Amino acid sequence: MSKRIGPKDSELIKQYRSGNEIAFEQLVEKYKSRVYTTIYLIVKDQGVAEDLLQDVFVKVVHTLNSDKYNEEGKFQPWLMRIAHNLAIDYFRKRKRYPTIVMEDGESIFNTLRFAEETIEDHKIKEDTLELVRKLIDELPETQKQVLIMRHYMDLSFQEIAEQTGVSINTALGRMRYALINMRKKMKQLNVAYDKTFYPK
């Protein structure tokens, strides 16, 4: 019979929600190294990883205290998902102008070579970039994840596959569908695009 090492996560969560702060400290001690490593492998910056580690557990506390936690028995994957998402969000907020390359190898912004001389042109460019970020946010989670990791974080498809636990073919497929969906959304909104890049 295998030995049981320490209380289960569900028990610690129950104790914490009943007012036992030490129970949460036990959860932090149990997972902080794993969470930090996951974040660091993505951001590759010790200081940023340490900041995001704190953010992860702050978010966990907030969720547990607001009674929104319903991942009974699945605390670890839920925790790691928070860590992964915060690391990706860090890049999305930090890098304002990602070079999103479409299926044919052309940049999504090739038709957006606005002059910087006038305020109006600058505003058009800013609005268009903001719209692209909004369209990215509307993608299915798996597609958004791959697109951000590829174009905001400059990860290879091998690295994306390893980070997300899927095959390279799956990662490539998700990217392809993300770009197809982006193109459809841009057409629907009548965003200026070059029809040689985006055929009907």
Buried (B, 14 or more C-beta within 10 A) or exposed (E): EEEEEEBEBEEBBBBBBEEEEEBBEBBBEBBBEEBBEBBBBBBEEEEBBEBBBEBBBEBBEEBBEEEEBEBEEEBBEBBBBBBBBBBBBBBBEEBEEBEBBBEEEBEBBEBBEBEEEEEEEEEBBEEBBEBBBEBBEEBEEBBBBBBBBBBBBEBEBEBBBBBBEBEBEBBBBBBEBBBEBBBEBBEEEEBEBEEEBBEE
